Amino acid sequence: MFGASKTPAVERPLDTNALGKTDRADLSPAAAARQRERLERMIQNEIVPRLMLSHRAGPLPPSLMSAVARQLSEDDVTSFVAAIRGTDDSLAVQYVRDLVTDGTTIEAIYIDLLAPTARRLGTLWDADECDFVEVTVAMGRIQRMLRELSQVFQAEAGRTESTGSALLTCIPGEQHTLGVIIVAEFLLRDNWRVLVGAPWSESDLLNLVASERFDVIGFSVGCENRLSALKREIRRLRAASRNPDVRFLVGGKVFIDDPDLVTRVGADAYATDARDASKVARTLLAAPKSSRQFGTLREATSGHGELSEAIRRQ
């Protein structure tokens, strides 16, 4: 459905006029140098990306990715929200299909389109600009897209040895599951074994972590008034965990706004988005096994973006 198009993402015709005169004998040394520079730039920015994209020769280097990738904007989110709220199921699907054809990565669609769309729908709901049925239908469409996109996203990853085991969920009573599912996609792509709950009851979670070993347990929190419940849940699960060195990773706007909350709820780290979650989870996994809730994690995670920022502020 959302598979990569066989048509190269860059469809602009080559600007042969940019090469200037073809008879170099008629050019001065300075003009010839300028012509050579234009030719080299065209090869790097136009021809090579087309060839690599058409042959699918693996991930493009960052210097070439910018030449072929379709960057998403707020206008894209606005257009997609309009499509996802429409009466025609195919409009949103076609919008995403066109993005993939244009060279947008599945990662960008997850992070820069689907996640912002879910937040926008939440804002519209809070402002009474859409009703329960409309939000439910729209979120259902996004969930179906995620299932289709997942096949492509996971196929792009090179499989290596298992990274670790992760449990991802929300506080019992919350229903903010889209972000958890997207985080799971990135962890699966990084070869984690992932179990997603949507969410379980308190007793179910306790029984699960007591019977099965997890390296990382991740919680998504939608609002600040749920932080006391999160603190209690982390304390109970840490005590019941079959893995005495289990790490707790949290996510949500409340932690981005105030990283001090990470320690206050008893977690070990936070992630700003799904892409960051995969990196932070690996860092937590690599931390000394004897460390506890920041302890020697200060050294193990030194210099790691948002995680080190949260630690320095303790």
SERO-4910 file (N, C-alpha, C, O; in steps of 0.05 Angstrom, whole numbers):
BEGIN
 pado doro    nc1    nc2    nc3   cac1   cac2   cac3    cc1    cc2    cc3    oc1    oc2    oc3
  Met    A     16    -24      0      0      0      0     17     25      0     14     43    -17
  Phe    A     36     26     19     53     49     21     82     43     12    100     57     20
  Gly    A     85     21     -3    112     14    -11    125     35    -27    112     52    -38
  Ala    A    152     34    -28    167     54    -42    161     54    -71    159     32    -83
  Ser    A    157     77    -83    151     79   -111    175     71   -128    198     76   -120
  Lys    A    171     59   -151    193     53   -169    202     78   -184    224     78   -196
  Thr    A    186     99   -183    194    124   -196    212    140   -178    205    144   -155
  Pro    A    235    149   -188    253    165   -171    238    189   -159    221    201   -173
  Ala    A    245    196   -134    231    218   -121    237    245   -134    220    263   -133
  Val    A    261    248   -146    268    274   -158    260    273   -187    272    258   -203
  Glu    A    240    289   -195    229    287   -222    236    312   -239    228    314   -262
  Arg    A    251    331   -227    257    355   -242    276    348   -265    294    332   -261
  Pro    A    272    359   -289    290    354   -311    317    366   -305    319    387   -292
  Leu    A    338    353   -315    365    364   -311    368    390   -326    359    392   -349
  Asp    A    381    409   -313    385    436   -325    410    435   -341    432    442   -331
  Thr    A    408    426   -366    432    424   -382    444    452   -389    468    454   -394
  Asn    A    428    472   -388    438    499   -393    457    508   -371    475    525   -376
  Ala    A    454    496   -347    472    503   -325    501    495   -330    519    505   -316
  Leu    A    505    478   -349    532    469   -355    547    489   -372    572    487   -375
  Gly    A    533    508   -383    547    528   -400    554    517   -426    542    498   -436
  Lys    A    575    528   -438    585    519   -464    596    491   -462    608    484   -442
  Thr    A    592    476   -484    603    448   -484    631    447   -495    645    427   -490
  Asp    A    640    467   -509    667    467   -520    685    482   -501    686    506   -500
  Arg    A    700    466   -485    717    478   -465    740    493   -477    752    510   -463
  Ala    A    747    488   -502    769    503   -514    763    532   -517    781    549   -518
  Asp    A    737    539   -518    729    567   -520    728    581   -494    722    605   -493
  Leu    A    732    567   -471    729    579   -445    756    588   -434    776    576   -439
  Ser    A    755    610   -418    778    618   -403    782    599   -380    764    584   -373
  Pro    A    806    598   -367    810    580   -344    790    585   -322    780    566   -310
  Ala    A    783    610   -316    764    616   -295    736    605   -303    722    594   -286
  Ala    A    728    609   -328    701    600   -337    700    569   -337    680    557   -330
  Ala    A    722    557   -345    723    527   -345    721    517   -316    708    496   -312
  Ala    A    734    531   -297    732    522   -269    704    524   -259    694    507   -245
  Arg    A    690    546   -267    663    549   -258    645    528   -270    627    518   -257
  Gln    A    650    521   -296    634    500   -309    638    473   -295    619    458   -291
  Arg    A    663    468   -288    669    442   -275    656    441   -248    646    420   -240
  Glu    A    656    464   -233    643    464   -207    613    460   -210    601    445   -194
  Arg    A    600    472   -230    571    468   -235    565    439   -242    545    427   -233
  Leu    A    583    427   -258    579    399   -265    581    381   -241    565    362   -238
  Glu    A    602    386   -224    605    369   -200    582    372   -181    572    352   -170
  Arg    A    572    397   -179    549    401   -161    524    387   -172    508    376   -156
  Met    A    520    387   -198    497    374   -210    499    343   -206    479    330   -200
  Ile    A    523    332   -209    527    304   -205    520    296   -177    507    276   -172
  Gln    A    530    312   -158    526    306   -129    497    309   -121    486    293   -107
  Asn    A    484    331   -130    458    338   -120    434    328   -136    412    327   -127
  Glu    A    440    320   -161    418    311   -179    421    282   -188    404    265   -183
  Ile    A    443    277   -202    446    251   -215    450    228   -196    436    208   -197
  Val    A    470    231   -177    475    210   -158    451    203   -141    445    179   -138
  Pro    A    437    223   -129    414    215   -114    393    200   -130    380    182   -119
  Arg    A    389    208   -155    370    193   -172    378    164   -176    361    146   -173
  Leu    A    403    160   -182    412    133   -186    410    116   -161    401     93   -162
  Met    A    418    128   -138    417    113   -113    388    107   -105    382     85    -96
  Leu    A    370    126   -110    342    122   -103    329    101   -121    314     84   -111
  Ser    A    335    102   -146    322     84   -165    332     55   -161    317     36   -165
  His    A    357     51   -152    367     25   -148    365     15   -119    372     -7   -112
  Arg    A    356     33   -101    352     26    -72    378     14    -61    378     -8    -51
  Ala    A    400     29    -64    426     18    -56    431     22    -26    454     25    -18
  Gly    A    410     23    -10    414     26     19    409     55     27    402     71     10
  Pro    A    412     62     53    406     89     63    424    109     50    448    104     46
  Leu    A    413    132     43    429    153     31    445    168     53    435    171     75
  Pro    A    470    176     46    485    193     65    470    219     70    454    228     53
  Pro    A    474    231     94    460    256    100    463    278     78    445    293     72
  Ser    A    487    279     66    492    300     46    475    296     21    469    315      7
  Leu    A    467    271     16    450    266     -8    421    264      0    403    270    -16
  Met    A    415    256     25    387    253     33    372    279     30    349    279     22
  Ser    A    386    302     36    372    327     34    365    334      6    347    351      1
  Ala    A    378    322    -14    373    328    -41    348    313    -52    336    322    -71
  Val    A    340    291    -38    318    276    -48    294    274    -29    272    268    -38
  Ala    A    299    279     -3    277    275     16    257    298     15    265    322     12
  Arg    A    233    291     17    211    311     18    208    319     47    200    303     64
  Gln    A    213    345     54    211    355     81    182    363     87    169    376     71
  Leu    A    173    355    111    145    361    118    143    387    133    162    395    147
  Ser    A    121    401    130    117    427    142     90    428    157     75    409    156
  Glu    A     85    451    170     59    455    183     36    454    163     14    445    169
  Asp    A     42    463    138     21    462    118     14    434    111     -9    427    105
  Asp    A     34    416    111     28    388    106     10    376    128     -8    361    122
  Val    A     16    383    153      0    373    175    -29    384    172    -48    368    176
  Thr    A    -32    409    165    -58    421    162    -74    407    140    -97    401    143
  Ser    A    -60    402    117    -73    388     95    -81    360    102   -102    350     94
  Phe    A    -63    346    117    -69    319    124    -92    317    144   -108    299    143
  Val    A    -92    336    163   -114    337    182   -141    340    168   -161    327    175
  Ala    A   -141    357    148   -166    361    132   -174    335    118   -197    329    116
  Ala    A   -154    321    107   -160    296     93   -169    275    112   -188    260    106
  Ile    A   -157    273    136   -163    252    155   -191    257    167   -204    238    176
  Arg    A   -200    282    167   -226    288    178   -248    287    157   -272    289    163
  Gly    A   -241    283    132   -260    282    110   -277    257    110   -272    238    125
  Thr    A   -296    256     92   -315    233     90   -303    211     73   -313    188     74
  Asp    A   -283    218     57   -272    198     38   -247    185     51   -227    198     55
  Asp    A   -249    159     57   -227    145     69   -201    146     53   -179    145     64
  Ser    A   -204    148     26   -180    145      9   -163    171      8   -140    169      0
  Leu    A   -174    194     16   -160    219     13   -134    219     30   -113    226     20
  Ala    A   -136    211     56   -113    211     73    -93    190     64    -69    195     65
  Val    A   -102    167     56    -85    146     46    -69    156     22    -45    152     20
  Gln    A    -83    169      3    -70    179    -21    -50    201    -14    -29    203    -27
  Tyr    A    -56    217      6    -38    238     14    -11    226     24     10    236     16
  Val    A    -13    206     40     11    193     50     26    178     28     51    179     27
  Arg    A     11    165     10     24    152    -12     40    171    -30     62    165    -38
  Asp    A     28    195    -34     42    215    -50     68    225    -36     88    230    -49
  Leu    A     66    227     -9     90    235      6    113    215      2    136    222     -2
  Val    A    105    189      5    125    168      1    137    169    -27    161    166    -30
  Thr    A    120    173    -47    130    174    -74    148    198    -78    168    196    -93
  Asp    A    143    220    -64    160    244    -66    186    241    -51    203    259    -53
  Gly    A    190    219    -37    215    215    -23    214    219      7    235    218     20
  Thr    A    191    225     18    189    228     47    194    201     61    183    181     53
  Thr    A    211    201     81    217    176     95    193    168    114    178    185    123
  Ile    A    191    142    119    170    133    137    175    145    165    156    152    179
  Glu    A    200    147    172    207    159    198    195    187    200    184    194    221
  Ala    A    198    203    179    188    231    179    158    231    181    146    248    194
  Ile    A    145    212    167    116    210    168    106    205    196     87    216    206
  Tyr    A    120    186    210    113    180    237    116    205    255     97    213    269
  Ile    A    140    217    254    147    238    273    135    265    266    125    279    284
  Asp    A    136    272    240    129    299    232    101    301    220     92    323    213
  Leu    A     86    279    217     59    281    206     38    267    224     20    281    233
  Leu    A     42    242    229     21    227    245     19    237    274     -2    242    284
  Ala    A     43    240    287     42    249    314     31    277    317     14    282    334
  Pro    A     40    297    300     28    324    302     -2    323    295    -17    339    306
  Thr    A    -10    306    277    -38    304    270    -55    295    295    -76    306    300
  Ala    A    -45    276    309    -59    267    333    -61    289    354    -82    293    366
  Arg    A    -39    305    357    -40    327    375    -60    349    366    -75    360    382
  Arg    A    -61    354    340    -79    373    328   -108    365    333   -125    381    340
  Leu    A   -114    339    329   -141    329    334   -149    333    364   -171    340    370
  Gly    A   -129    328    382   -134    333    410   -141    362    416   -159    368    432
  Thr    A   -127    380    403   -132    409    406   -160    416    396   -174    431    408
  Leu    A   -167    405    373   -193    411    361   -215    400    379   -236    412    382
  Trp    A   -210    377    391   -230    365    410   -233    383    434   -256    389    443
  Asp    A   -211    392    446   -212    410    469   -227    436    463   -240    447    480
  Ala    A   -224    445    438   -237    471    431   -265    466    420   -278    485    411
  Asp    A   -275    442    422   -302    435    413   -306    440    383   -328    447    374
  Glu    A   -284    437    368   -285    441    339   -289    415    324   -293    415    299
  Cys    A   -288    393    338   -296    367    327   -307    349    349   -300    353    372
  Asp    A   -324    331    341   -338    315    362   -324    288    366   -304    281    352
  Phe    A   -335    272    384   -324    247    391   -322    227    367   -302    214    363
  Val    A   -344    227    352   -345    208    329   -323    215    309   -310    197    298
  Glu    A   -320    241    303   -300    250    283   -272    243    292   -256    233    276
  Val    A   -266    248    318   -239    241    328   -235    211    327   -213    202    320
  Thr    A   -255    196    334   -252    166    334   -247    156    306   -230    138    303
  Val    A   -262    166    287   -258    157    259   -230    165    249   -216    148    237
  Ala    A   -222    189    255   -195    199    246   -173    182    258   -154    174    244
  Met    A   -175    177    284   -154    161    298   -154    132    287   -133    120    285
  Gly    A   -177    122    281   -179     95    269   -164     94    242   -151     75    236
  Arg    A   -168    115    226   -154    116    201   -123    117    205   -108    104    190
  Ile    A   -115    133    224    -86    135    230    -75    108    238    -53    100    230
  Gln    A    -90     93    255    -82     67    265    -78     48    241    -59     33    240
  Arg    A    -97     49    222    -95     31    198    -70     38    182    -57     21    171
  Met    A    -65     64    179    -41     73    164    -15     63    178      3     54    164
  Leu    A    -15     64    204      8     55    219     14     26    213     37     18    210
  Arg    A     -7      9    212     -3    -19    206      9    -23    179     26    -40    175
  Glu    A     -1     -8    159      9    -10    132     38      0    130     55    -13    118
  Leu    A     43     23    142     70     35    141     90     18    155    114     17    148
  Ser    A     81      4    176     99    -12    192    114    -32    175    137    -38    180
  Gln    A    100    -44    156    112    -65    139    136    -54    124    157    -67    122
  Val    A    133    -30    114    155    -17     99    177     -8    119    201    -13    114
  Phe    A    169      4    141    188     15    160    206     -7    172    230     -4    174
  Gln    A    194    -30    179    209    -51    191    227    -65    170    248    -75    177
  Ala    A    217    -66    145    233    -79    124    258    -64    117    277    -75    107
  Glu    A    258    -38    123    282    -21    117    305    -26    136    328    -20    129
  Ala    A    299    -38    159    320    -42    180    336    -67    174    325    -87    166
  Gly    A    362    -65    179    379    -88    177    378   -103    203    384    -92    224
  Arg    A    370   -128    203    367   -144    227    394   -152    238    412   -162    224
  Thr    A    398   -148    264    422   -156    278    414   -172    303    392   -181    305
  Glu    A    433   -174    322    426   -189    346    405   -173    362    402   -148    359
  Ser    A    391   -187    379    370   -174    395    382   -152    413    403   -155    425
  Thr    A    368   -129    414    378   -107    430    370   -109    459    387   -107    477
  Gly    A    344   -113    465    335   -115    492    305   -120    492    292   -124    471
  Ser    A    293   -119    516    264   -124    519    251   -100    531    261    -89    551
  Ala    A    229    -91    519    216    -66    529    186    -71    532    174    -84    515
  Leu    A    175    -59    552    146    -58    557    137    -29    555    148    -11    569
  Leu    A    118    -23    537    109      4    533     79      6    539     63    -11    531
  Thr    A     71     26    555     43     28    562     37     57    571     54     75    570
  Cys    A     12     61    580      3     86    591     -5     81    620     -8     59    629
  Ile    A    -10    103    634    -21    100    661    -49     88    659    -65     98    642
  Pro    A    -56     68    675    -83     58    674   -104     80    676   -103     97    694
  Gly    A   -122     80    657   -142    101    656   -138    120    633   -156    135    626
  Glu    A   -113    122    622   -108    139    600   -111    123    574   -109     99    574
  Gln    A   -115    138    552   -118    124    526   -100    137    505   -107    136    481
  His    A    -78    148    513    -60    161    493    -41    140    482    -17    139    488
  Thr    A    -52    123    465    -37     99    456    -22    104    430     -3     89    424
  Leu    A    -29    124    414    -16    128    388     14    132    391     30    121    377
  Gly    A     21    150    410     49    156    415     64    131    423     87    127    415
  Val    A     52    114    440     64     89    449     69     71    425     90     58    423
  Ile    A     50     69    407     52     51    384     75     61    366     90     45    355
  Ile    A     77     87    362     99     98    345    126     92    358    145     85    344
  Val    A    128     96    384    153     89    398    160     60    394    183     53    389
  Ala    A    140     43    396    144     14    392    155      9    364    172     -9    361
  Glu    A    146     23    344    156     20    317    186     25    315    200     10    302
  Phe    A    195     46    329    224     52    328    240     32    343    262     25    335
  Leu    A    229     22    366    244      2    381    245    -24    366    266    -38    366
  Leu    A    223    -32    353    223    -56    337    243    -55    315    257    -74    309
  Arg    A    244    -31    303    263    -27    280    292    -29    290    310    -36    275
  Asp    A    296    -23    316    323    -24    328    327    -52    340    346    -56    356
  Asn    A    309    -71    333    312    -99    341    307   -104    371    318   -122    382
  Trp    A    290    -88    383    281    -93    410    257   -113    409    243   -114    389
  Arg    A    254   -129    430    230   -144    433    211   -126    449    217   -117    471
  Val    A    187   -120    438    170   -100    449    142   -112    455    131   -126    438
  Leu    A    132   -105    478    105   -112    486     90    -86    492     99    -70    508
  Val    A     68    -82    478     53    -57    481     26    -62    495     11    -80    487
  Gly    A     20    -46    515     -5    -48    529    -22    -23    525    -10     -1    521
  Ala    A    -48    -25    525    -64     -3    516    -87      7    533   -110      8    523
  Pro    A    -83     13    559    -63      1    577    -76    -21    594   -100    -26    592
  Trp    A    -60    -35    609    -70    -55    627    -79    -43    653    -75    -19    659
  Ser    A    -93    -59    669   -100    -51    696    -75    -52    713    -54    -63    705
  Glu    A    -76    -40    737    -53    -40    755    -45    -68    763    -21    -74    763
  Ser    A    -64    -86    768    -57   -113    775    -45   -128    752    -27   -145    756
  Asp    A    -55   -123    728    -44   -137    704    -15   -129    700      2   -146    694
  Leu    A     -9   -103    703     19    -93    700     37   -106    721     59   -115    714
  Leu    A     28   -107    745     45   -119    766     51   -148    761     73   -157    763
  Asn    A     30   -163    753     34   -191    747     53   -195    724     69   -214    723
  Leu    A     51   -178    704     67   -180    680     97   -176    686    113   -192    678
  Val    A    103   -154    700    132   -148    705    144   -167    725    168   -171    726
  Ala    A    127   -180    741    137   -199    761    143   -226    747    159   -241    757
  Ser    A    129   -232    726    132   -258    713    150   -257    688    161   -278    680
  Glu    A    154   -234    676    170   -231    652    191   -210    656    186   -189    667
  Arg    A    215   -215    646    237   -196    650    237   -175    628    237   -182    604
  Phe    A    238   -150    636    240   -128    617    264   -111    624    270   -106    648
  Asp    A    278   -102    604    301    -84    608    292    -55    612    303    -41    629
  Val    A    272    -47    597    262    -20    598    231    -21    599    219    -36    584
  Ile    A    219     -4    617    190     -1    617    185     29    611    195     47    625
  Gly    A    169     33    590    164     61    582    135     69    586    116     53    581
  Phe    A    131     93    596    104    104    600    101    130    584    119    147    583
  Ser    A     77    133    572     70    157    559     49    171    576     30    159    585
  Val    A     54    197    582     36    212    599     24    236    584     38    251    571
  Gly    A     -3    238    585    -16    258    569    -19    285    583    -20    306    570
  Cys    A    -21    285    610    -25    310    624    -12    309    652     -7    288    663
  Glu    A     -8    333    663      7    335    688     -8    324    712      4    315    731
  Asn    A    -34    324    711    -49    314    734    -48    284    738    -60    273    756
  Arg    A    -34    270    719    -31    241    722     -3    234    733      4    210    735
  Leu    A     13    254    740     40    249    749     41    234    776     59    217    780
  Ser    A     23    240    794     24    227    819     17    197    816     29    180    829
  Ala    A     -1    191    797     -7    163    791     17    149    778     22    126    784
  Leu    A     31    164    761     55    152    748     76    146    769     89    125    768
  Lys    A     81    164    788    101    160    809     94    135    825    112    119    830
  Arg    A     69    132    832     61    109    847     65     83    831     74     63    841
  Glu    A     58     85    805     60     61    788     89     52    784     96     29    785
  Ile    A    107     72    780    135     65    776    147     53    802    162     33    800
  Arg    A    139     64    825    149     53    850    140     24    854    156      7    862
  Arg    A    115     18    848    104     -9    851    117    -28    831    124    -51    839
  Leu    A    120    -19    806    131    -37    786    161    -43    790    170    -65    785
  Arg    A    175    -22    800    204    -26    805    207    -47    827    226    -63    826
  Ala    A    190    -46    847    192    -65    870    184    -93    861    195   -113    871
  Ala    A    165    -95    843    155   -121    834    171   -133    811    167   -157    805
  Ser    A    187   -118    798    200   -127    773    218   -151    777    233   -154    796
  Arg    A    215   -169    758    233   -193    757    262   -185    752    280   -199    759
  Asn    A    265   -162    739    292   -151    733    298   -129    754    286   -108    752
  Pro    A    317   -134    772    323   -114    793    335    -89    782    336    -68    795
  Asp    A    345    -90    757    358    -67    745    341    -55    722    351    -42    704
  Val    A    315    -59    723    297    -48    703    299    -18    702    302     -5    723
  Arg    A    298     -6    678    299     23    675    271     33    666    256     19    652
  Phe    A    265     57    675    239     69    668    243     93    651    257    112    658
  Leu    A    230     93    627    232    114    607    204    127    605    184    113    603
  Val    A    203    153    606    177    167    604    178    186    580    199    195    571
  Gly    A    154    192    571    151    211    548    125    227    551    106    218    563
  Gly    A    125    250    538    102    268    539    111    297    542    133    302    551
  Lys    A     94    315    534    101    343    534    108    353    562    124    372    564
  Val    A     96    342    583    101    352    610    131    349    617    142    365    631
  Phe    A    144    328    607    172    323    613    190    340    595    212    348    604
  Ile    A    181    346    571    197    364    554    196    392    566    217    406    565
  Asp    A    174    400    576    171    427    588    187    429    614    197    451    621
  Asp    A    188    407    630    201    408    656    215    381    661    203    363    673
  Pro    A    240    378    652    255    353    656    259    345    685    264    322    691
  Asp    A    257    365    703    259    358    732    238    338    741    242    323    760
  Leu    A    216    336    726    195    318    733    203    289    730    192    271    742
  Val    A    224    284    714    233    257    709    241    243    735    231    221    742
  Thr    A    257    257    751    266    245    777    243    245    797    241    227    814
  Arg    A    227    266    796    206    268    816    185    246    814    172    239    834
  Val    A    182    234    790    164    212    787    178    185    791    165    164    790
  Gly    A    205    186    794    220    161    798    229    148    773    238    124    774
  Ala    A    229    161    750    238    150    725    268    154    722    280    168    737
  Asp    A    280    141    702    308    143    697    315    162    674    337    173    674
  Ala    A    297    166    655    302    184    633    276    190    619    255    178    624
  Tyr    A    278    210    601    254    216    584    263    220    555    287    223    550
  Ala    A    244    218    537    250    221    509    232    242    497    209    245    505
  Thr    A    242    258    478    227    279    466    208    269    445    187    281    440
  Asp    A    215    247    431    198    236    411    206    206    407    223    196    420
  Ala    A    193    193    388    198    165    384    226    159    374    239    139    383
  Arg    A    237    177    358    265    173    348    284    175    372    303    159    373
  Asp    A    280    194    389    297    198    412    294    174    432    313    167    445
  Ala    A    270    163    434    264    142    452    282    118    447    292    105    465
  Ser    A    286    111    421    303     89    414    332     93    423    345     75    433
  Lys    A    342    117    420    369    124    428    372    123    458    392    112    469
  Val    A    353    135    472    355    136    501    352    108    513    366    102    532
  Ala    A    335     92    502    332     64    512    358     49    510    365     34    528
  Arg    A    372     52    488    398     39    485    418     49    506    434     34    517
  Thr    A    417     75    512    435     86    532    429     75    560    447     68    575
  Leu    A    403     73    566    395     61    592    404     32    594    413     23    615
  Leu    A    402     18    572    410    -11    571    439    -14    576    448    -33    588
  Ala    A    455      5    566    484      4    569    495     14    596    518     11    601
  Ala    A    477     26    612    486     37    638    494     14    657    485     -8    654
  Pro    A    512     20    676    521      0    695    498    -13    709    479      1    718
  Lys    A    498    -39    711    475    -54    723    471    -47    752    448    -50    762
  Ser    A    491    -38    766    488    -32    795    477     -5    800    470      2    822
  Ser    A    475     12    779    465     39    783    435     39    788    421     21    778
  Arg    A    425     59    802    397     61    809    388     90    805    398    108    818
  Gln    A    368     93    789    355    119    786    374    142    786    376    157    806
  Phe    A    388    145    766    408    166    760    435    160    773    455    161    758
  Gly    A    438    153    798    464    144    809    487    146    790    495    167    782
  Thr    A    498    122    782    520    122    762    510    126    734    526    127    715
  Leu    A    483    130    730    473    137    704    483    164    695    484    170    671
  Arg    A    491    180    714    502    207    707    526    204    688    528    219    669
  Glu    A    543    185    694    567    182    677    560    166    652    569    173    630
  Ala    A    543    146    655    537    129    632    522    143    610    525    137    587
  Thr    A    507    164    617    491    178    597    502    206    592    488    222    580
  Ser    A    526    212    600    537    238    597    538    246    567    548    230    550
  Gly    A    528    270    561    529    280    534    507    270    516    507    276    492
  His    A    487    256    527    466    246    509    442    264    509    422    258    523
  Gly    A    443    285    495    421    303    489    403    309    513    412    318    534
  Glu    A    377    305    509    357    311    529    361    296    555    355    305    577
  Leu    A    371    271    552    375    254    576    396    267    594    392    268    618
  Ser    A    419    275    583    439    287    599    430    314    611    438    322    632
  Glu    A    413    328    596    402    353    606    386    349    631    389    363    651
  Ala    A    369    328    630    353    322    654    370    314    678    364    321    700
  Ile    A    391    299    672    409    290    694    424    314    706    427    315    730
  Arg    A    434    332    689    449    354    699    433    372    717    444    385    735
  Arg    A    406    372    713    389    390    728    381    378    755    366    391    770
  Gln    A    390    354    760    382    342    786    400    353    808    397    346    832
***
